[in-house]
Amino acid sequence: MTDYRLKNTKSKKPYIPIWEKYSLSIEEAASYYGIGIKKLYGIIRNNPNADFILEIGAHCRIKRAIFEKYLDETVAI
């Protein structure tokens, strides 16, 4: 089991490394994959029913492992 440290002493949420998260915010995904935020929103808009999209209310998150498979199969974005 991984020992997750608290991000800071004021927060009760444990710090989980980005490469171990199930889903990423658009900003996290942009940073992690080196893809611009506008480009990620374009990918989401052009693939509304894709398996890598997780909608939480009005917010979209990217399912990390499934999005990596999508990127592996894509020649250009």
C-alpha positions in Angstrom: 0.0 0.0 0.0 1.3 3.4 -0.9 1.9 5.9 1.9 0.3 9.1 0.9 1.4 12.2 2.7 -0.8 15.1 3.4 -0.3 17.9 0.9 -0.2 20.5 3.6 -1.0 20.4 7.3 -4.2 22.4 6.9 -5.8 20.0 4.4 -7.2 16.7 5.5 -7.1 15.4 1.9 -4.2 13.0 1.2 -1.8 13.9 -1.6 -2.2 11.4 -4.5 0.4 11.6 -7.3 -1.1 12.5 -10.6 0.1 9.3 -12.3 -2.0 7.3 -9.7 -5.2 9.2 -10.0 -8.2 7.6 -11.7 -9.4 10.8 -13.3 -7.8 14.2 -13.9 -9.2 17.7 -14.1 -8.8 19.4 -17.5 -5.9 21.5 -16.0 -4.2 18.4 -14.6 -4.6 16.6 -17.9 -3.2 19.5 -19.8 -0.1 19.6 -17.5 0.3 15.8 -17.4 0.0 15.2 -21.2 1.5 18.4 -22.5 -1.7 19.3 -24.4 -3.3 22.7 -24.2 -6.5 23.3 -22.3 -8.4 24.5 -25.4 -7.2 21.4 -27.3 -8.5 19.1 -24.5 -11.9 20.9 -24.6 -11.9 20.4 -28.4 -11.2 16.7 -28.0 -14.1 16.4 -25.5 -16.4 18.4 -27.7 -15.6 16.3 -30.8 -15.9 13.0 -28.8 -19.0 13.6 -26.6 -19.6 9.9 -25.9 -16.0 8.8 -25.5 -15.2 6.4 -22.7 -12.5 8.6 -21.3 -14.9 11.5 -20.4 -16.3 11.5 -16.9 -19.0 14.1 -16.4 -19.7 15.3 -12.9 -22.5 17.8 -13.1 -21.3 20.6 -15.4 -17.7 19.6 -15.0 -15.7 17.1 -17.2 -12.8 15.0 -16.0 -10.5 12.8 -18.0 -10.2 9.1 -17.1 -6.4 8.9 -17.2 -5.8 5.2 -18.2 -8.5 5.2 -20.9 -7.3 8.6 -22.3 -3.8 7.2 -22.6 -5.1 4.3 -24.7 -7.0 6.9 -26.9 -3.7 8.8 -27.3 -1.8 5.7 -28.2 -4.3 4.9 -31.0 -4.4 8.5 -32.3 -1.9 9.7 -34.9 -2.6 13.4 -34.6 -4.6 15.6 -32.4 
